[in-house]
Amino acid sequence: MTTMTRRRILGAGLGVSAALALGGCGGGTDTGTLRVGALGKVPALQRDPHANLSNESDFLIASLVYDPLTVPGADPTVQPRLASRWSADPEQRRWTFTLAEGARFHDGSPVTADDVVWSLRRLREVGGESKMPVARPGDIVADGPGRVVVTAAAPNTQIPLLVRLMTFTVKQGTADFANAVGSGPFRLESYRQGNARLVRNDAWHGPKPRLEAIEVTMFDSVDALSNAVVGGQIDLASNVGAIAGRTAGGRGDLQVVRRPDDTAVAIAMRTSDGPFADPRVRAALRLATDRDALVAQSFSGYGRVANDILGTGDPQYAADIPQRRRDLERARALLAQARFDTAASYQLVTKEEAPGEAESAKVFATQMREAGVNIEVVVQESGTFYDRTWLHAPLYTVNWGTNDSVLFYASKLMASGSNRNETAFADPEFDAVTATALGSANPADYARACRTVQQIQHERGGYLVWGMADGIDIASSRVRDLPTLGGFGRVQLERVWLA
């Protein structure tokens, strides 16, 4: 897992042309069609790239067809895509993104600053501030034909990181996304019910992909996805889980890619009201959790325990905060102090989305019984989950595979004004120190504020983050240059090729 520091963000804007040039070396040879499997459900199909893309298949297609301003990287953690460079004013509020030269939509028309402005404003309207971190759409303007200015409501050193793989650009005025006219490395040739064939965009402004085409096939379960890649029906399947990885590990015609620190699997506890609003109750559930057992049973050991803080790969991650361990006696005492009703039953809603997620809910429920808390696990179809449970229920499982920073999560999921505040967390001190961290130009001030953000999250936040799962991908042995980044970096297939 990698993240982006302020210094790295600033540095990233200086050498991007060279990076693109280097990235183009060795490309240009047709190596065939890559068959990729991805998870998805028909009821959750979504063609609008600015909407919530809960299907992995939809997100994969969007990330290959449309160009966002920036994408994840290894070092630095923000890499250029449609934006070739970026810089901020001294106050770190007014960010200027310079568009890549020669960028064109798949219909041949040039990508203009007006197209980008229209797309970013629409993203702000559809997805809210958590997806496009400005106070209002009018804070995004063109600055000549090839530059776009994004002005944050307050100093924000993290803007290039916060917009990675979100700022998909479409043509100004687009109302129908069925034809998917983007400017990305692949263009849509056909689409049916989540399955798509994408062909190489020879006019792409970036390094020429070596694949002739990518065929995306949607599967509705991890088991079906795993069976398809093991059976040779597809060439690549991401996040198939440890069991499938072990099965494929002994096969000479398959390769297993293990991406550490890929997905945070956690439990969201509603903090504003309901049975878990008392911080003592939340602390009790954390103390009643046997994290080692959860990792062993739910991840088959392919992962590690976490400490109730999101953003474990961030250089600013506070590893000095003591790892929370199981303490049943203390948990029971806190529940008694809070007068928690141990005679009642509480639903934990989950879904079969990330490998091990639904299984972990059942293990967690068993562990809670030892502390006197009765948990009933309810497994929902993912579409129903996001329509009815997400952001509303008192207790539900979440997974985040974004490979992002402490401040990414703090600003997008825990700030009181966020429209994706999964735990309804509203803490004035947390909001203030998050704002301080986002705007800190001084490295010492930045580090100090990031540390406080995590301390608050650890002490009284709404997340029970018990484990980080490794990403387990299975591919044909013919597939080369597979992504190795954790989180969303797994969808960056434009440099993959077939031997």
Beta strands, then each sheet from edge to edge (+ up, - down):
strand 1: 33-39
strand 2: 70-72
strand 3: 78-80
strand 4: 83-88
strand 5: 94-99
strand 6: 140-142
strand 7: 147-151
strand 8: 186-192
strand 9: 195-200
strand 10: 213-219
strand 11: 236-237
strand 12: 254-269
strand 13: 303-305
strand 14: 345-351
strand 15: 374-380
strand 16: 395-400
strand 17: 463-476
strand 18: 479-480
strand 19: 497-498
sheet 1: 8+ 9- 10+ 1+ 11+ 17- 12+ 16-
sheet 2: 8+ 9- 10+ 1+ 11+ 17- 13+
sheet 3: 2+ 3-
sheet 4: 4+ 5- 7+ 6-
sheet 5: 14+ 15+
sheet 6: 18+ 19-
end
